[in-house]
Structure formats: C-alpha cells, structure tokens
Amino acid sequence: MSIGAGIFLFVIGAVIRFALNVEVSWLDLPLVGNLLMGAGVLIFVLGLVSTFRRRRSVSTRRTVNGHGEVDGVTRTTREVDDPDL
C-alpha cells in the first residue's frame, strides 16, 4: 500500500513541477511539486523497509503442576526473513 502511495505522490509531484504551466500568485507550484516528490520518495523507501524487515515472534509457555507451582518455562524465538510466512 505505501509503496504504491509513494509512487503516486512522486508522479503527481512531477506533473505539478514539470508539466503544469500555471501561474498562481498565492502558491509556488514548483515548490509544491518538489515537496510532493520528496514525500513520495520517503514513503516509498519506508514502505520498502517495512516490507523487507526481519519479522520476529517470541512465545513463552509455562508448565504448571497440580499444586499451582510452575514446573518449567519454555521460551521460543522465531525469526522470519520472508514476510509472506
């Protein structure tokens, strides 16, 4: 989602910056285009980082005997490189 939004913002910013020949006295359109392109690049990079980061899950299991005392604790850590798993 964020990768597509970043590309969209970059394209809209490029259109405003380079293809639009409109003079508005109260707004600097090339600056707005540059800001949108910068925001698009930033969102695109953040989307890539969040997509390819390492996923980690930690689960803890406690074994309790009949008297309510903890017999053992098992802690399992799982790291996944593939975000689809």
Biopython code that builds the backbone (N, CA, C, O; Angstrom):
import numpy as np
from Bio.PDB.StructureBuilder import StructureBuilder

atoms = [
    (1, "MET", "N", (0.818, -1.191, 0.000)),
    (1, "MET", "CA", (0.000, 0.000, 0.000)),
    (1, "MET", "C", (0.861, 1.253, 0.000)),
    (1, "MET", "O", (0.637, 2.158, -0.804)),
    (2, "SER", "N", (1.852, 1.317, 0.902)),
    (2, "SER", "CA", (2.647, 2.537, 0.988)),
    (2, "SER", "C", (3.592, 2.684, -0.200)),
    (2, "SER", "O", (3.941, 3.804, -0.573)),
    (3, "ILE", "N", (4.006, 1.583, -0.793)),
    (3, "ILE", "CA", (4.866, 1.676, -1.975)),
    (3, "ILE", "C", (4.085, 2.322, -3.114)),
    (3, "ILE", "O", (4.600, 3.205, -3.800)),
    (4, "GLY", "N", (2.878, 1.898, -3.312)),
    (4, "GLY", "CA", (2.038, 2.486, -4.352)),
    (4, "GLY", "C", (1.696, 3.936, -4.069)),
    (4, "GLY", "O", (1.655, 4.756, -4.987)),
    (5, "ALA", "N", (1.453, 4.259, -2.813)),
    (5, "ALA", "CA", (1.161, 5.652, -2.451)),
    (5, "ALA", "C", (2.382, 6.537, -2.680)),
    (5, "ALA", "O", (2.244, 7.684, -3.104)),
    (6, "GLY", "N", (3.566, 6.019, -2.404)),
    (6, "GLY", "CA", (4.784, 6.784, -2.642)),
    (6, "GLY", "C", (4.996, 7.062, -4.118)),
    (6, "GLY", "O", (5.358, 8.176, -4.498)),
    (7, "ILE", "N", (4.773, 6.060, -4.949)),
    (7, "ILE", "CA", (4.895, 6.249, -6.397)),
    (7, "ILE", "C", (3.855, 7.247, -6.888)),
    (7, "ILE", "O", (4.156, 8.103, -7.719)),
    (8, "PHE", "N", (2.638, 7.139, -6.379)),
    (8, "PHE", "CA", (1.571, 8.056, -6.769)),
    (8, "PHE", "C", (1.924, 9.500, -6.420)),
    (8, "PHE", "O", (1.767, 10.397, -7.249)),
    (9, "LEU", "N", (2.400, 9.728, -5.193)),
    (9, "LEU", "CA", (2.776, 11.083, -4.795)),
    (9, "LEU", "C", (3.923, 11.621, -5.640)),
    (9, "LEU", "O", (3.931, 12.796, -6.008)),
    (10, "PHE", "N", (4.887, 10.764, -5.945)),
    (10, "PHE", "CA", (6.012, 11.204, -6.771)),
    (10, "PHE", "C", (5.544, 11.611, -8.167)),
    (10, "PHE", "O", (5.982, 12.631, -8.700)),
    (11, "VAL", "N", (4.663, 10.820, -8.751)),
    (11, "VAL", "CA", (4.170, 11.129, -10.099)),
    (11, "VAL", "C", (3.350, 12.422, -10.092)),
    (11, "VAL", "O", (3.521, 13.263, -10.974)),
    (12, "ILE", "N", (2.474, 12.585, -9.118)),
    (12, "ILE", "CA", (1.690, 13.822, -9.036)),
    (12, "ILE", "C", (2.605, 15.028, -8.838)),
    (12, "ILE", "O", (2.389, 16.077, -9.445)),
    (13, "GLY", "N", (3.627, 14.882, -7.991)),
    (13, "GLY", "CA", (4.576, 15.968, -7.784)),
    (13, "GLY", "C", (5.358, 16.304, -9.037)),
    (13, "GLY", "O", (5.616, 17.476, -9.313)),
    (14, "ALA", "N", (5.744, 15.278, -9.809)),
    (14, "ALA", "CA", (6.473, 15.520, -11.059)),
    (14, "ALA", "C", (5.589, 16.223, -12.087)),
    (14, "ALA", "O", (6.059, 17.093, -12.820)),
    (15, "VAL", "N", (4.327, 15.852, -12.140)),
    (15, "VAL", "CA", (3.404, 16.520, -13.062)),
    (15, "VAL", "C", (3.241, 17.985, -12.668)),
    (15, "VAL", "O", (3.275, 18.866, -13.526)),
    (16, "ILE", "N", (3.065, 18.245, -11.383)),
    (16, "ILE", "CA", (2.910, 19.629, -10.937)),
    (16, "ILE", "C", (4.197, 20.419, -11.182)),
    (16, "ILE", "O", (4.146, 21.582, -11.583)),
    (17, "ARG", "N", (5.335, 19.798, -10.944)),
    (17, "ARG", "CA", (6.616, 20.508, -11.072)),
    (17, "ARG", "C", (6.995, 20.773, -12.522)),
    (17, "ARG", "O", (7.410, 21.884, -12.852)),
    (18, "PHE", "N", (6.859, 19.773, -13.400)),
    (18, "PHE", "CA", (7.421, 19.890, -14.743)),
    (18, "PHE", "C", (6.387, 20.108, -15.853)),
    (18, "PHE", "O", (6.712, 20.713, -16.875)),
    (19, "ALA", "N", (5.167, 19.637, -15.679)),
    (19, "ALA", "CA", (4.216, 19.678, -16.788)),
    (19, "ALA", "C", (3.158, 20.765, -16.650)),
    (19, "ALA", "O", (2.462, 21.068, -17.619)),
    (20, "LEU", "N", (3.025, 21.343, -15.494)),
    (20, "LEU", "CA", (1.993, 22.336, -15.275)),
    (20, "LEU", "C", (2.566, 23.731, -15.487)),
    (20, "LEU", "O", (3.528, 24.114, -14.822)),
    (21, "ASN", "N", (1.987, 24.487, -16.402)),
    (21, "ASN", "CA", (2.438, 25.853, -16.684)),
    (21, "ASN", "C", (1.366, 26.858, -16.268)),
    (21, "ASN", "O", (0.830, 27.593, -17.097)),
    (22, "VAL", "N", (1.067, 26.877, -14.984)),
    (22, "VAL", "CA", (0.046, 27.766, -14.455)),
    (22, "VAL", "C", (0.709, 28.681, -13.443)),
    (22, "VAL", "O", (1.473, 28.223, -12.594)),
    (23, "GLU", "N", (0.427, 29.949, -13.527)),
    (23, "GLU", "CA", (0.937, 30.936, -12.567)),
    (23, "GLU", "C", (-0.142, 31.238, -11.539)),
    (23, "GLU", "O", (-1.230, 31.705, -11.879)),
    (24, "VAL", "N", (0.167, 30.969, -10.297)),
    (24, "VAL", "CA", (-0.735, 31.282, -9.197)),
    (24, "VAL", "C", (0.021, 32.207, -8.264)),
    (24, "VAL", "O", (1.125, 31.881, -7.829)),
    (25, "SER", "N", (-0.562, 33.360, -7.952)),
    (25, "SER", "CA", (0.161, 34.351, -7.162)),
    (25, "SER", "C", (0.328, 33.938, -5.700)),
    (25, "SER", "O", (1.303, 34.343, -5.067)),
    (26, "TRP", "N", (-0.569, 33.164, -5.156)),
    (26, "TRP", "CA", (-0.539, 32.825, -3.743)),
    (26, "TRP", "C", (0.081, 31.448, -3.458)),
    (26, "TRP", "O", (0.124, 31.012, -2.307)),
    (27, "LEU", "N", (0.567, 30.756, -4.528)),
    (27, "LEU", "CA", (1.111, 29.410, -4.345)),
    (27, "LEU", "C", (2.270, 29.193, -5.304)),
    (27, "LEU", "O", (2.163, 29.490, -6.494)),
    (28, "ASP", "N", (3.374, 28.678, -4.788)),
    (28, "ASP", "CA", (4.533, 28.361, -5.612)),
    (28, "ASP", "C", (4.414, 26.895, -6.052)),
    (28, "ASP", "O", (4.806, 25.991, -5.315)),
    (29, "LEU", "N", (3.875, 26.666, -7.246)),
    (29, "LEU", "CA", (3.604, 25.306, -7.716)),
    (29, "LEU", "C", (4.864, 24.454, -7.872)),
    (29, "LEU", "O", (4.812, 23.274, -7.524)),
    (30, "PRO", "N", (5.983, 24.964, -8.366)),
    (30, "PRO", "CA", (7.188, 24.120, -8.408)),
    (30, "PRO", "C", (7.625, 23.647, -7.022)),
    (30, "PRO", "O", (8.093, 22.518, -6.872)),
    (31, "LEU", "N", (7.478, 24.492, -6.022)),
    (31, "LEU", "CA", (7.818, 24.067, -4.661)),
    (31, "LEU", "C", (6.873, 22.967, -4.179)),
    (31, "LEU", "O", (7.317, 22.001, -3.558)),
    (32, "VAL", "N", (5.596, 23.102, -4.453)),
    (32, "VAL", "CA", (4.627, 22.072, -4.069)),
    (32, "VAL", "C", (4.966, 20.750, -4.773)),
    (32, "VAL", "O", (4.895, 19.682, -4.166)),
    (33, "GLY", "N", (5.331, 20.833, -6.048)),
    (33, "GLY", "CA", (5.735, 19.632, -6.778)),
    (33, "GLY", "C", (6.963, 18.985, -6.177)),
    (33, "GLY", "O", (7.022, 17.763, -6.043)),
    (34, "ASN", "N", (7.953, 19.800, -5.810)),
    (34, "ASN", "CA", (9.160, 19.252, -5.177)),
    (34, "ASN", "C", (8.838, 18.601, -3.835)),
    (34, "ASN", "O", (9.371, 17.538, -3.517)),
    (35, "LEU", "N", (7.980, 19.226, -3.057)),
    (35, "LEU", "CA", (7.591, 18.644, -1.766)),
    (35, "LEU", "C", (6.858, 17.319, -1.942)),
    (35, "LEU", "O", (7.102, 16.368, -1.199)),
    (36, "LEU", "N", (5.963, 17.256, -2.917)),
    (36, "LEU", "CA", (5.242, 16.001, -3.155)),
    (36, "LEU", "C", (6.182, 14.900, -3.642)),
    (36, "LEU", "O", (6.045, 13.743, -3.243)),
    (37, "MET", "N", (7.131, 15.257, -4.501)),
    (37, "MET", "CA", (8.099, 14.249, -4.958)),
    (37, "MET", "C", (8.965, 13.757, -3.800)),
    (37, "MET", "O", (9.244, 12.562, -3.699)),
    (38, "GLY", "N", (9.393, 14.673, -2.924)),
    (38, "GLY", "CA", (10.177, 14.260, -1.756)),
    (38, "GLY", "C", (9.392, 13.370, -0.815)),
    (38, "GLY", "O", (9.916, 12.379, -0.306)),
    (39, "ALA", "N", (8.145, 13.718, -0.582)),
    (39, "ALA", "CA", (7.295, 12.885, 0.279)),
    (39, "ALA", "C", (7.058, 11.520, -0.356)),
    (39, "ALA", "O", (7.025, 10.506, 0.340)),
    (40, "GLY", "N", (6.894, 11.493, -1.668)),
    (40, "GLY", "CA", (6.707, 10.216, -2.354)),
    (40, "GLY", "C", (7.910, 9.309, -2.229)),
    (40, "GLY", "O", (7.763, 8.109, -2.001)),
    (41, "VAL", "N", (9.110, 9.873, -2.376)),
    (41, "VAL", "CA", (10.331, 9.071, -2.219)),
    (41, "VAL", "C", (10.451, 8.557, -0.795)),
    (41, "VAL", "O", (10.795, 7.393, -0.587)),
    (42, "LEU", "N", (10.172, 9.406, 0.189)),
    (42, "LEU", "CA", (10.257, 8.997, 1.588)),
    (42, "LEU", "C", (9.267, 7.878, 1.911)),
    (42, "LEU", "O", (9.630, 6.903, 2.568)),
    (43, "ILE", "N", (8.041, 8.009, 1.462)),
    (43, "ILE", "CA", (7.035, 6.969, 1.715)),
    (43, "ILE", "C", (7.397, 5.678, 0.993)),
    (43, "ILE", "O", (7.189, 4.589, 1.528)),
    (44, "PHE", "N", (7.938, 5.790, -0.218)),
    (44, "PHE", "CA", (8.359, 4.611, -0.966)),
    (44, "PHE", "C", (9.461, 3.853, -0.223)),
    (44, "PHE", "O", (9.392, 2.631, -0.090)),
    (45, "VAL", "N", (10.475, 4.575, 0.261)),
    (45, "VAL", "CA", (11.588, 3.931, 0.981)),
    (45, "VAL", "C", (11.103, 3.315, 2.286)),
    (45, "VAL", "O", (11.504, 2.202, 2.625)),
    (46, "LEU", "N", (10.249, 4.016, 3.021)),
    (46, "LEU", "CA", (9.709, 3.445, 4.260)),
    (46, "LEU", "C", (8.867, 2.202, 3.986)),
    (46, "LEU", "O", (8.877, 1.259, 4.778)),
    (47, "GLY", "N", (8.144, 2.195, 2.876)),
    (47, "GLY", "CA", (7.373, 1.009, 2.501)),
    (47, "GLY", "C", (8.267, -0.168, 2.176)),
    (47, "GLY", "O", (7.958, -1.302, 2.541)),
    (48, "LEU", "N", (9.373, 0.087, 1.492)),
    (48, "LEU", "CA", (10.326, -0.994, 1.198)),
    (48, "LEU", "C", (10.957, -1.536, 2.470)),
    (48, "LEU", "O", (11.093, -2.749, 2.631)),
    (49, "VAL", "N", (11.341, -0.645, 3.372)),
    (49, "VAL", "CA", (11.958, -1.081, 4.623)),
    (49, "VAL", "C", (10.987, -1.928, 5.435)),
    (49, "VAL", "O", (11.373, -2.967, 5.969)),
    (50, "SER", "N", (9.755, -1.507, 5.532)),
    (50, "SER", "CA", (8.781, -2.276, 6.314)),
    (50, "SER", "C", (8.424, -3.594, 5.634)),
    (50, "SER", "O", (8.041, -4.549, 6.309)),
    (51, "THR", "N", (8.542, -3.659, 4.324)),
    (51, "THR", "CA", (8.245, -4.899, 3.626)),
    (51, "THR", "C", (9.343, -5.936, 3.825)),
    (51, "THR", "O", (9.058, -7.121, 3.997)),
    (52, "PHE", "N", (10.589, -5.495, 3.802)),
    (52, "PHE", "CA", (11.707, -6.431, 3.823)),
    (52, "PHE", "C", (12.387, -6.572, 5.172)),
    (52, "PHE", "O", (13.434, -7.214, 5.259)),
    (53, "ARG", "N", (11.833, -6.002, 6.216)),
    (53, "ARG", "CA", (12.474, -6.147, 7.518)),
    (53, "ARG", "C", (12.252, -7.553, 8.071)),
    (53, "ARG", "O", (11.328, -8.265, 7.679)),
    (54, "ARG", "N", (13.112, -7.912, 8.971)),
    (54, "ARG", "CA", (13.044, -9.238, 9.571)),
    (54, "ARG", "C", (11.912, -9.285, 10.585)),
    (54, "ARG", "O", (11.790, -8.392, 11.423)),
    (55, "ARG", "N", (11.089, -10.316, 10.515)),
    (55, "ARG", "CA", (9.962, -10.477, 11.446)),
    (55, "ARG", "C", (10.406, -11.380, 12.595)),
    (55, "ARG", "O", (11.100, -12.372, 12.371)),
    (56, "ARG", "N", (10.017, -11.047, 13.802)),
    (56, "ARG", "CA", (10.402, -11.838, 14.961)),
    (56, "ARG", "C", (9.171, -12.051, 15.841)),
    (56, "ARG", "O", (8.402, -11.125, 16.099)),
    (57, "SER", "N", (9.009, -13.288, 16.291)),
    (57, "SER", "CA", (7.929, -13.586, 17.226)),
    (57, "SER", "C", (8.507, -14.371, 18.401)),
    (57, "SER", "O", (9.350, -15.248, 18.215)),
    (58, "VAL", "N", (8.057, -14.055, 19.586)),
    (58, "VAL", "CA", (8.517, -14.717, 20.802)),
    (58, "VAL", "C", (7.301, -15.301, 21.492)),
    (58, "VAL", "O", (6.311, -14.606, 21.718)),
    (59, "SER", "N", (7.380, -16.593, 21.830)),
    (59, "SER", "CA", (6.287, -17.228, 22.560)),
    (59, "SER", "C", (6.851, -17.874, 23.827)),
    (59, "SER", "O", (7.934, -18.460, 23.811)),
    (60, "THR", "N", (6.113, -17.758, 24.899)),
    (60, "THR", "CA", (6.532, -18.310, 26.184)),
    (60, "THR", "C", (5.449, -19.261, 26.672)),
    (60, "THR", "O", (4.262, -18.934, 26.669)),
    (61, "ARG", "N", (5.889, -20.461, 27.096)),
    (61, "ARG", "CA", (4.945, -21.462, 27.599)),
    (61, "ARG", "C", (5.378, -21.885, 28.998)),
    (61, "ARG", "O", (6.525, -22.275, 29.211)),
    (62, "ARG", "N", (4.465, -21.805, 29.934)),
    (62, "ARG", "CA", (4.737, -22.200, 31.315)),
    (62, "ARG", "C", (3.984, -23.489, 31.613)),
    (62, "ARG", "O", (2.806, -23.635, 31.285)),
    (63, "THR", "N", (4.689, -24.410, 32.239)),
    (63, "THR", "CA", (4.077, -25.668, 32.648)),
    (63, "THR", "C", (3.800, -25.594, 34.152)),
    (63, "THR", "O", (4.706, -25.350, 34.948)),
    (64, "VAL", "N", (2.549, -25.806, 34.525)),
    (64, "VAL", "CA", (2.134, -25.693, 35.929)),
    (64, "VAL", "C", (1.721, -27.076, 36.415)),
    (64, "VAL", "O", (0.973, -27.782, 35.738)),
    (65, "ASN", "N", (2.215, -27.462, 37.598)),
    (65, "ASN", "CA", (1.826, -28.758, 38.152)),
    (65, "ASN", "C", (0.471, -28.653, 38.844)),
    (65, "ASN", "O", (-0.158, -27.596, 38.799)),
    (66, "GLY", "N", (0.019, -29.702, 39.470)),
    (66, "GLY", "CA", (-1.295, -29.736, 40.097)),
    (66, "GLY", "C", (-1.436, -28.830, 41.309)),
    (66, "GLY", "O", (-2.557, -28.528, 41.717)),
    (67, "HIS", "N", (-0.331, -28.389, 41.893)),
    (67, "HIS", "CA", (-0.376, -27.553, 43.095)),
    (67, "HIS", "C", (-0.300, -26.064, 42.768)),
    (67, "HIS", "O", (-0.220, -25.244, 43.682)),
    (68, "GLY", "N", (-0.324, -25.706, 41.521)),
    (68, "GLY", "CA", (-0.262, -24.306, 41.128)),
    (68, "GLY", "C", (1.152, -23.749, 41.025)),
    (68, "GLY", "O", (1.328, -22.542, 40.863)),
    (69, "GLU", "N", (2.167, -24.617, 41.117)),
    (69, "GLU", "CA", (3.551, -24.180, 41.023)),
    (69, "GLU", "C", (4.044, -24.355, 39.587)),
    (69, "GLU", "O", (3.621, -25.270, 38.882)),
    (70, "VAL", "N", (4.935, -23.474, 39.169)),
    (70, "VAL", "CA", (5.475, -23.534, 37.808)),
    (70, "VAL", "C", (6.571, -24.589, 37.774)),
    (70, "VAL", "O", (7.551, -24.505, 38.515)),
    (71, "ASP", "N", (6.397, -25.589, 36.904)),
    (71, "ASP", "CA", (7.403, -26.632, 36.737)),
    (71, "ASP", "C", (8.507, -26.212, 35.769)),
    (71, "ASP", "O", (9.679, -26.505, 36.008)),
    (72, "GLY", "N", (8.155, -25.537, 34.691)),
    (72, "GLY", "CA", (9.165, -25.155, 33.706)),
    (72, "GLY", "C", (8.649, -24.050, 32.805)),
    (72, "GLY", "O", (7.444, -23.862, 32.637)),
    (73, "VAL", "N", (9.596, -23.327, 32.232)),
    (73, "VAL", "CA", (9.266, -22.243, 31.311)),
    (73, "VAL", "C", (10.026, -22.492, 30.023)),
    (73, "VAL", "O", (11.238, -22.703, 30.039)),
    (74, "THR", "N", (9.310, -22.468, 28.905)),
    (74, "THR", "CA", (9.927, -22.654, 27.596)),
    (74, "THR", "C", (9.701, -21.376, 26.799)),
    (74, "THR", "O", (8.572, -20.912, 26.636)),
    (75, "ARG", "N", (10.801, -20.823, 26.309)),
    (75, "ARG", "CA", (10.711, -19.608, 25.511)),
    (75, "ARG", "C", (11.255, -19.910, 24.125)),
    (75, "ARG", "O", (12.380, -20.387, 23.976)),
    (76, "THR", "N", (10.449, -19.630, 23.121)),
    (76, "THR", "CA", (10.815, -19.903, 21.739)),
    (76, "THR", "C", (10.842, -18.597, 20.961)),
    (76, "THR", "O", (9.887, -17.820, 20.990)),
    (77, "THR", "N", (11.949, -18.368, 20.264)),
    (77, "THR", "CA", (12.075, -17.177, 19.420)),
    (77, "THR", "C", (12.170, -17.629, 17.972)),
    (77, "THR", "O", (12.939, -18.530, 17.636)),
    (78, "ARG", "N", (11.378, -16.990, 17.125)),
    (78, "ARG", "CA", (11.357, -17.350, 15.710)),
    (78, "ARG", "C", (11.581, -16.086, 14.886)),
    (78, "ARG", "O", (10.869, -15.095, 15.043)),
    (79, "GLU", "N", (12.584, -16.134, 14.005)),
    (79, "GLU", "CA", (12.854, -15.016, 13.105)),
    (79, "GLU", "C", (12.591, -15.457, 11.685)),
    (79, "GLU", "O", (13.051, -16.515, 11.255)),
    (80, "VAL", "N", (11.849, -14.641, 10.959)),
    (80, "VAL", "CA", (11.463, -14.967, 9.604)),
    (80, "VAL", "C", (11.970, -13.863, 8.688)),
    (80, "VAL", "O", (11.703, -12.684, 8.917)),
    (81, "ASP", "N", (12.711, -14.258, 7.639)),
    (81, "ASP", "CA", (13.180, -13.281, 6.664)),
    (81, "ASP", "C", (12.128, -12.996, 5.617)),
    (81, "ASP", "O", (12.066, -11.886, 5.089)),
    (82, "ASP", "N", (11.303, -13.971, 5.306)),
    (82, "ASP", "CA", (10.280, -13.812, 4.267)),
    (82, "ASP", "C", (9.008, -13.292, 4.893)),
    (82, "ASP", "O", (8.437, -13.969, 5.747)),
    (83, "PRO", "N", (8.527, -12.095, 4.499)),
    (83, "PRO", "CA", (7.330, -11.548, 5.129)),
    (83, "PRO", "C", (6.060, -12.298, 4.807)),
    (83, "PRO", "O", (5.040, -12.058, 5.452)),
    (84, "ASP", "N", (6.074, -13.208, 3.823)),
    (84, "ASP", "CA", (4.867, -13.948, 3.466)),
    (84, "ASP", "C", (4.617, -15.139, 4.363)),
    (84, "ASP", "O", (3.532, -15.718, 4.327)),
    (85, "LEU", "N", (5.599, -15.521, 5.171)),
    (85, "LEU", "CA", (5.418, -16.680, 6.058)),
    (85, "LEU", "C", (4.739, -16.305, 7.339)),
    (85, "LEU", "O", (4.512, -17.163, 8.192)),
]
sb = StructureBuilder()
sb.init_structure("model")
sb.init_model(0)
sb.init_chain("A")
sb.init_seg("    ")
for serial, (resi, resn, name, xyz) in enumerate(atoms, 1):
    if name == "N":
        sb.init_residue(resn, " ", resi, " ")
    sb.init_atom(name, np.array(xyz, "f"), 0.0, 1.0, " ", f" {name:<3s}", serial, name[0])
structure = sb.get_structure()
